[in-house]
Amino acid sequence: MRVSKLAAVILAMTMIAGPAMVAYGADKSAPAKFDLGKREYDSKCAVCHGSTGRGDGPYAELLNTKVSDLTTLAQRNHGMFPVLWVQEIIDGRRSFRAHGPSEMPIWGLDYLGQARESNLEFPFEAEAYVRSRILALTEYIYRLQAN
């Protein structure tokens, strides 16, 4: 039964993301019809990290800690984009004691609440919903990387 749920999640994500990816890759001069990663970034991250990801959002100066420049994550990691680390930071449900307290919101809990509230709209597991949103956001941050 567990395998069939996973298959349903993969099928649902393909149906949701497939048209957006085709639209995005088909004509690079035309904007994608739907970009979940950009939408998530604009609604959750840009207020602190800025619209370009450089850490210059309107709330950045109100925080006690310096907001990270997301465009240099790969550069600061020897040219490799730290996918799992970015996903864990966005999720925020697992604390990193070595990094100290974080002022960043715990988006994993926010997404989990959304999934539970929308149980009828999303008939797959709530955690799959959380992971798909975090993955879309991570992929968008990857696109922000400086060349």
Phi, psi and omega in degrees: 000323182296321181294321180293327176294318178297318178298321179295321179295313180298316178297316180296317180294323177295319180292325181283310187274335183307305180300324179293319180292321178296316180296322182290319184275340186292312183221102186293341179280337179265136179292149178295147179292325182214123180232093184300319180299314179295319179299316179296317180298311181299324184274337186242329190250326188299333182298329177255313185276351180085159184293336178259358177085012185272005178085021185243034179289166184298335179267352186304318183287346180275348184271156180283335180247155179289134180281135183294145171275107184286346182283349182246016181300313180294316180301318180285351180244041176058038176085359180251128178287123184279077187305305184295320179298315179298316179299318181292323178293315179298314181301307175074358182282343177251121184276152178245095185302324182294334181273353180077183181292149182245141175270354182286138179298156178267091185290335178301318178292322178298311179296321179297319177298318177299317181296319181290324178291328184259033186308323181285328179285330183239089186285003177262176185300144181299322181294328176294323176297314179302310182299320182293321179292317180294321178296317178298318179293318177299317180296322178293318178297325175300320179293339179281351186299138178289144179276000000 
